[in-house]
Amino acid sequence: MLKLFRDRLASCHNLADLRRLAAKRLPAPMFHYMDGGAGDEWSLRRNTEAFDQFELVPRYLVDVSKIDTSTTVLGQRIEWPLICSPTGLSRLFHDQGERAVARAAATAGIIYSLACLSAVSIEDVAAAADGPKMFQLYGFRDRELNRELIHRAKEAGYVALCITVDVPVPGNRERDLRTGMTIPPALTLMSFLDIARHPRWVWSQLRGEPLVMANLVHKIAEGSTRISTLVKYVHSQFDPTITWKDAAWMIEQFGGPVAIKGILDPADARRAAEVGASAVIVSNHGGRQLDGVPAPIEVLPQIVDAVGDRTEVILDGGVRRGVHVLKALALGAKACMCGRPYLYGLAAGGESGVARALGILRSEIDRDMALMGCCSVSELDAGRIRRR
């Protein structure tokens, strides 16, 4: 059985293959919760499609026998220019959850970002893997909760903080409405039948730890720790009044490298630099918040121009191929982030699946750099890319 499991992962030659395997392994409500976006999902589709408007420019007769993909971002030397984006409740897709992703990222030599709304606590993920980790935080109404989470991340050894600013209210995720992945759950008869058709997933969830938001469970009265109660609490904590003053306070509280995630406007990027952000993450939340906004790769050049060398720029959204990473670097990004690609791997095969997803991207980057005549990521500049 284990050999068959590994053979199926080995037969996945790209992220699209892993996505198809994940769709088979997960009940439909869980797969669509992972895979879906907001509204008509125009921005979700555009995130990847927009890479096609850029073409790479190779140069030949270059010795590419040695390729150096390493770079430094958020004060950390990583082996290749990718960061695992924060994704909430990863254990919903496989019982190994966040621990599996953190271990695979550490083995791959890259940064893992733990979501504030994770199913495994800040401290337990820190103990599970020794690679560099970033903690993601929303600006909650409860300022003492913000302070507590920042302090816990610092104490646990997280090397950076990621402040997500594009969720003043939850997005309109219509796929979840159709499948019943709402709070409280409103699963349809078809959803229940589909879950019943996935006994392996059901058994793994039943035998594992209770599904909770581990970093916030202590905020709910004892006896009311059901995930639906926790999510209601979180939704009540999203703060539409948060401002740049609050972001500056969180940066000061952490006292280390801080990235502000959800930037799409050059003016916001400049403000982030002014309040002391170490990096801005160009992101539209994977197309899960406001539908109709531009893809991150489309606005990346303007944001790079806006901040200059005052802060690092990281691209998050739509990365499905190694060439996507190379295009972003050539347009001025320091690194890229991705979430769904490693979740496809997690759902397909736990830690081994995550390793497969990251390995696919890493091998594509290595190969494509050689085909471009680039021996180092520092050689990826404006001269290596053009708009179609």
N, C-alpha and C positions, 0 to 999 in steps of 0.2 A: 504493500500500500504506500509506504514512504517513497519507494523508488518511482511508483507511478506519479505520485505527487510532485517529485522533483523533475520527472520527465516532462510534465505539463508546464512547469515553470521554464524549463530549458527550451521548450518549443515556442516560448514567447520571445519573438525577435525584436519587438518594438513595444512602445507603451500602449499602442492601440490593441495589440494582442493581450496585454495584461488587463486592459479595460474589459475586453470581451470575457476573459476568464473570471474577473471579479463579478461581472454581471451574472454569470452562471452560479457562482458560489454564494452570492448574497440574495436574500429575499428582496423583491422589487422595492418595497418602501425604503429599505436601508440603502440600496444601490442608488435610487433616485435622489435620496437625501444627500448623498455624497456627490453625485454627478450633476445635479441640477443647479439652476441659477434663478434670477429674479425675473418677474414679468414674462415677456416674450423670449427671454434669454438671448436677445440680440447681442448684448455686451459679452455674454459668455462665449458665444460663437466667434465674435469679432476678436477676442483676446488672442486666439491662435491664428485666425485667418489674416490678421493685420501684419504678421511677420512676412507674408508673401509679397508685400509691397517693397521689400528691400532685397537687394541682391548682393551676395558676397563677391569680392574681387580677389581671385587667387594670384599668386606669383610663383613662378617655377624656377628650376635650376637652383634650388636652395637645399642645403643639407638638413633634412628633417629626421635624421636618425635618432635624435633626442628631443623629446617634447616636454616642456615644463608648463604644466597647467596650474601650478600653485599661485596663490595670491594672498594678500592680506586685506581683511575687511573687518570692521568693528574691533580692531586691535588684535585679531586672531589670524595666524598663518594657517590657511586651509589648503588641502591638497589640490582642490579644483574649485572653480568659481560657482558653487551652488550652495544654497542654504535650504533646509527643509522648513517650509512655511508652517505656522501654527494652525492646527486643525482640531477643532473641539470634538470631544467624545470619540477619539479614534478607536477605543475598545468596542464600539458599536459594530465595527467592521471585522474585527478578529479579536479573540480573547486575549491575545498578547498585547494588543493596543499600543499605547505610547511607549512602553518599555521596549518593544520590538523596534520601533522606529528610531528611538534614541540609540540603541545598540548598533543598528545598521548604519546610522549616520556616523557614529564614532569610528566604526570599522572603515568606513569610506573616507574618513579624514575631513569631514565637513561639519558645519554647525547645525544642531537641531534646535528648533524653536518650539518650546512647550506652550500650548494654548492655556490661557487662564481657565477656560471651561473644559479642562481635561478630565478624563476618568481616573487618572493616576496623579497623585499629589506631587507638588514641587519637589519635596524631599525624596520621595520614592523614585522618581525619575532620575534625580541626581545620583542616587545610590546605584541605579541600574546600569549606568554607562558613564565612562570617564571622559568622553569627548566634550568639546566646548558646547555650551548650551545657552540659549537666549530665552528669556521669559516674556510672554506676550501679555499685555494688560489693557483692559478697557478703562475709560474714565468713569467709575461708578459714582452714584449719588453719595454713597457712604464713603466719605474721604478717609475715615479710619481704616476701612477695608482696603482701600488703595495703599495706604501707608503699610499696613500689615503684609500685604502680598509683596510689595517691593522689598521690605525687610527680609521676608522669608527667602526670596530669590537671591538676595545678596548673601545671606547666611549659608545658603546651600551651594554657593559657588558659581552661580550663573554669570557668564562673562558679559552679558549685555541685556538691555531691556528693550522691548518693542512695544510702543504705544500705538494701538489701533484706534484711529480717529474717525472712521467712516461708518460708525454704527450709532448715531444718535437715537435711532429707532430701528427695529428689525426690518429687513427687506421683505418684499412681496414674493415669496417663494411658492409659486402656484403648483409646482410638481408635488410639493409636500401636502398641499391642500387636497390634491386629487388622491394621493395614496394614504392620507390620514396621518402623516407624520407631523402632527400638530400638537399643541399643548392646550387642553388635555388631548391625548391621542383620540383620533376618530377613524380608526382603521376600517376600511370597507370589507365586505365579505370576500372580495377578490384578493385583498391584501392578506387577510387571514389564511386563505387557501394557499397563497403563494408562500407564506411563512412556513406553513405545514409541509410544503414540498422541499424544504431545506432543513431536514432534521439535524444535519451535522452542525449547522450554524446555531440552531435552537439549543442543542445539547451543549455546545461550547459556551454559550451565554449562560445557561442554567448552572453549569458546574463552576463557572468562574466567579470572580468577585462581583458583588452587586454593582450595577451600573449607576454611578453617582458622579456629580461634579466634585471631585475630591478636594479641590482647593477651597470650596465654598460650603461644603456640607455642614460645617460647624455653625453656620449662620442660620440654620433652620432648626426649629424646635425639635427636640428628640421625639421620635415616633412619626415625624413628617418628612422623612428623608427620601421619599419617592422621587424619581427623576423628574416627573411632571411638576412636582412642587418646587424643586430646585430651579427648573427652567422658568417657571412663573416668577420666582424671586429674582433671577437674573434679568428677565425682561423688565421688571419693575426698577432695576438698578441702572439700566442704560440711561445716561444723563444727557438730555438735549440742551442743557445750559453750559456744557463744558466749553472752555475757551483756551486760547494760547497761554493765558496766565496759569491755568491748571496744568498744561503740558510742561511749562517751565518749572512748576513746583515738583512734578514727578521726576523730571530730569535732575533737579537738585537733590531730591531724596535718594535717587539711585547712586549718584556719584560716580558713575562709570559710563561706558559707551551706551548711548540710547539712540534707537532708530524710531522715526515716526512713520507709521504705515497707513497708507490710504491717500497719498498725495497724487493729484492729477493736474494741479494748476501751478504754473511757475511762481505765482505770488505766494502761494502756500509754502512752496519749497523754500523761498527766501525767508519767510517767517520762521520756518523750522530751523534754519541755520542761525537766525538771529536769537532764538531762545536757547540755543546751545545743543541742538541735536547733532549727534555724530554722523547720522545718516538719514536720508529720506528713502522710503520704500514706495516706488511708483506702483500703485495698485488700485484696482477697483473691486477688491474683495472677491476675486474670482468670478465676477459677474453676479454676485449673490446679493448685492445691495441695491444701488440705483441702476436700473436698466436704461440703456441709451447713452451711457457715458463712453468716452473713447477708450480704446485698448491702451494698456500701459506703454507698449512699444511705440505707439503713435505720438505720444507726448513726451517720451523719454528725451529726445534731443533738446527740446525747449527747456526742460527741467535741468538738464546738465548745464546748459548755457546760463540758466538763471543762478545756479549756486556756485559755479566755477569750482575752485578748489577748497571752498569753505566747509563742505560736507560731502561725504560719500553718497553715491546714488546707487540704489539696488532696484532691480526690476522684478516684480512679482505678477505673474498672470500669463496663462496661455502657453507656457513652455512645454513642448511635447517632443522636441528633437534637440540634439546637440547643436545643430546649426542655429536654432533659436537663441541659445546662449551666446554663440559667437556673434550673432547679429547685434544683440543687446550690448555686448562688450565693445564692439566696434562703434556703437553709437554713444558710448561714454559710461555705461554702467560698470560698477566695480564687481558685481556678482549678480546672479539671478536667484530667485526663490521659486519653489514649486510645492504644491500641496496634493492635488488630485493624483499626479503620477505615482507618488509613493503610497497613497491610499489604495490605488488600484493594486499595487503589489502586496500591500498588507492584506487586503481582502482575498487576493488570489492565493497567498501562501505564508502569511505571518511574517516573521523576521526574514526568512529566506526570500519571500516575495518582494519585500522592501529592498533587500540587497540586490535582487534581480533588476528592479526598476532603476535603482541608482547605478548599477553596473552598466545597464544599457545606455544611459545618458553619458556616463563617463567614457565608455568606449567610443561612442559617437563623437564626443568632443575631441578625444585623442586623434581619431582617424581624420576628422574634418579639419583640424588644425594642420596636420601633415599635408592634406590635400590642398590647403590654402597657402602652404609655404610659410607657415608661422611656427616658430620654435618656442615661443613664449606668449602668454596671454597679453603681455605688455605690447606686443606687436599688432594687436587688434585695435586699429584706430580708424579715423574717418576715411583714410585712404584705402581701406579694405572693404568699403561698403558703398552702395549707391542706391538711390530710390528709383524704382522702376518707372 
